[in-house]
Amino acid sequence: MFSYCIFFANFVVMNAKGIYIFSLLFLSCTTTHKLSVPERHKEAPGGNSFYKIIGPMKWNERDPLIVKEILSGNVPSFLRDMVPIRVKLDVNNKIIVATYYVIPDYLSIGNNKDFARVPMTPMAAQQIADSLHCFLPIRKMVDDIYAAAKIKIEPVPLLAFRDSALIFWHHNLIIEGQRNGRKGLIAGIKKDVVLSGKISRDGRPNREAIYGWHKLDGKPIQPLYTGHINWWVDYSHGIRLVYRTIIVDGKPMDYIDVLKDPILRKLLCDEDDCDFYRYSY
């Protein structure tokens, strides 16, 4: 987390020779968050090369390589600057304001000119999140991120070979064609792997929760769903990291403490049960 402060003021001073105006910098504070990954090595593979490596692999072969590349810093620089999302809660006519920070796109490997979004299991995503002081979003947060997004793109569903790396790469190229070089917080391009109280209450073991892929009318293609086993990964899945320190009315709080509070949890979660905090790996 980085903070910088700027402020302006003008002073008027008069002497025998006339009036002089002095401008000084004064305070206007801004807090920013950086994804805390190492500097990218120049020889690290770009998105195209990485997909050639993982093309024939299954999920359990891909996941360790994805985790290794991301934690070694092989992510585009634009992904490192986290974006603030501001939410409000009205409690008995008192407005509570919170800000959390998210990466502007889904986890990707490569550099700014040659990168690719990489679907992965929630176990791999959680390992990365834990290492970078982050967590995975909750359904309400996905909606709020979509509402705040500068770039909203119409989803493009694909039907065949949905769990193959070839289709992952193909879908990434489709998204890039739609994005057409635009920069900023982007949404509507993936279903989010999310945290949900439905997971711990599902009678089937080893579940993952997915939600989102909003259409341009703001309605998600994917309702909150725990029907997949946790090793299922397909081209439509994306990992959006959220910095785990939430600023609530100016006070920093860990996201788990926010979710444990019966009132404040509504800032992040709109489910009946908001007590699933992370995936196991």
N, C-alpha and C positions, 0 to 999 in steps of 0.2 A: 504494500500500500504506500502510495506517495501522495504528499500534500504540497500544494504551492499556493501562495497568497499574493494578490496584487490589489492595490487600491489607488485611486486618483484623488487629488485635491488641488485647487488653485489658491495661491496666496497673493494678495495684492500689497505691495510695499511702495510707499511714496517718500521721495526725498526731494531735495531742492531742484534736481534736474528733471523730475518727472515721475511717472508711475511705471512700475515694473511688475510684471505678473510672472510668478514662478509656479510651475507645475511639478508636483511630486507624486510618486507612486504610493498608494495606500492599499488597504486590505480588501481583497475579494477572494475568499478561500475556495479552492477546488480540490477534491480528493479523487485520485485515480488509482486503479488497481492494474497490476501487470501479472500475467500468468507467469508463475515463477519457474520457468523451464530454463535450462542452460542455453547459451548461445549456440546457434545451429552451426554444425561443421560444414565447410564448403563441399566436402566430398560425400555428404549424406545424400541418399537417393531422393530424387524428386518424386512427385506423385505417380507419374507415368512409369518410371523404373520400379517403384515399389510394387505397383500392381502386377508388373511382369514377374516379380519375385514370388508374390503370394498367389498368383493366378491358379495354380493347381492344388492349393492347400485347402484343408478343412479348417473349421473354426478353431479347433484346439491347437492347430499349427500356426494359424494366423495371429491369434491373440497375443502370444508372447512376443512376437516380432513387432506388433503394433505398439504394445506397451513399451518395449525397449526403445523404439524410434522416437516416440513422443517424449518419454522421460529423459532421453538424451538431448532433446532440444530440436528434433527434426520436425518443426512446425513452422508454417509461414509467419512472418513478422506481424501481419495484420491481425492474427488470431491472439496475439499476446496482450493487446490493449482491451481490457474488459470494459463493458458498457454499463452505465447505471440504469436500473429499472426502478422507478418510484411508484409506490403503492400507498393507498390510504385506507383507513378503517374508521368508521364513525361509531363511537361507543358513547351512548347517552349524550349525544350532541358535542362530544369531544372528538376532534380529529387526530388520529394517530398516524404519523407518516413514517414510512420505512423505505430504505434504499438498499438494494442488493445489486451485485455486479455479475454480469454474465459474459462469456466469450461471444463475439459478434457473429459467429458462424459455428457449424458443427466441427468437432475434432477432425483435424486434417493432418496429413503428412506431406512434407515438401517445402518449397519456397513460394514466394508470392506469385511467381510466373508459372510455376509447375507444381501444383499441389492437388491433392485429392482427398475428399472426405472418406473416412474409414469407419464403416459400421463394425461393431464389435459386441461381444456379450456384456451383460451388466457386470459380470465379475471383473473383466478387464477394465471396464469403465470405472468401476469403484476403486480398483487399484490405482489408476491414474488420478482419480479425484482425491483419494487419501494422500497421495504423494504431493499434490499441489494445493493443499488446504482448500479443497473444493467439495461440493456435493452435487448430486443429480437433482434436477428440478422436480416439482410436484405439479399435478394437473393445472391448478390455478395459475401457477407461475408460467406454464407454457402459454396459457391464454394471455396473460399480461405481457409476456415477451412478444407475442404476435402483435398485440395491440400497439406496442411501442416500436415495432420494427420499421425501419426506413424503407426496406426493400421487401415487398411481399410478392411471392411468385406462385402461380397456379400449379398445383401438384400434377405430376405426370406418372400415373401408375403403370407398372410393367407387369407382365403375367408369367413369362417363362423363366425358368432357372433363377428364381428370385434369391436363392441363397448362395449363388456363385460369385466369386470375385470378379469375373468378367462382367456380370450385370451390375455389380457395384460400380465399376469403372464407367460402364456405359451410362448409368444413371447420373454419375458425377458430370460427365460431358454434357448431358441434357441440361442439367442445372446451370452449368457455366454458359451454355448458349442462351438460356433464359436471362441469366444475370447480366450478360452483355457488358461486363466491365464495371457495373455500378458498385459502389462501395458503401459500407455501413452495416448496421444490424439487419440481418436477413432472417426471414421466417417463411413458413409455408413450403419448405423443400423436403422435409423429413418428418417421420413420426419420432417423437422423443421417447427414449428409454427413461422412465420416471420412477420416483418413489411413490408408493401407495400403500395405505392400510389394507387394501384388498389382498395384498400378497400374503401377509401373515394370517389372514382369515380364509384364504383359499384352501379347501380340503386337499388339494393336490400339492405335493412338495415341489420345491425348486422352481418357483414361478418367476417370471419377469413381467413388469407392467410397461405397456406402451400407450401413448396417447398423442393425438394431434394431427399433423399434416393438414393444416387449415387451408381451405379454399378461399378464393378472393372475397367471398361473401362473409368470411369470418367463421364459418362452421367447419369443425374438424371432420376429416374423413374417418379417422380412427377414434371411436369412443375409448374410454379407459378400459383396458383389456388385460387380463392375466391368463389368457388361454394358452400362451406359449410356454414351453419349458425354457429354463434360463440359458440353455446353450443355443437356442434358435436365434439366428441372425439373418436378416435379409436386407436387400438393397435400400429399403425404405427407412431403416432405422438410423437414427443419428444421436450423437452424444453431445449435449450442451452442458458445459461445466458452469457452476455457480460458486462464487467465492463464499466461503462458509461464514464469514463475519457479516452480519446484517446490521445496518445502522437504523435503530428504532428510536424516533424522536431524539436524534443526536447521540444516542448511546449505543456503543458497539455490543452486539450480542451474538453468541454462537447460534447457528440455525437450529440446533437441537433444543436449546433453551427457549427459543421462540416457539417451536412446535410443541413444547411441553406446557406452555402457558395457555390456559383455556381461552383467553381473549386474544392474545397476540398471534396465536397460530393462524387465525383467520386472515392475517396478512399474506400468508404463503399457501394456505391449504383450505379448500372448500369441501373436503370429504368429511364424513361422519367420524372417521378414525384417522388421525394424523400421527401415528406412533411408529411408523416404519421409517427408520432413519438412514439405512444403508444396506447394500447387498453384501453378502458374505463371499469370500474367495479363498 
